[in-house]
């Protein structure tokens, strides 16, 4: 599956523009999803330096994303393009009902 994952409030606690503390089990579950062949896409409000901070945080914790804020790695966003990410599942703290516990995410997706 193609899984779009938010950063602030989903992987780490909200501390924007800083990096918050990790949310329990997020990193471990994302690594398992990656290892089991799912395509992970970071989909976040962050851009510029704060986005690079988030990407580096994830890399330093063993999480690799296929694409960042795009559906494909080499996609270049241009004015007027659809910003909707092509994904089967979105993991985001702003879902209706909030962020599902990462243990439940793991149970549902693995």
Buried (B, 14 or more C-beta within 10 A) or exposed (E): EBBBBBBBBBBBBEEBEEBBEBBEBBBBBBBBBBEEEBBBBBBBEBEEEBBEBBBEBBEEBEBEBBBBBBBEEEBEEEEEEEEEBEBEBBBBBEEEEEBBEBEEBBEEBE
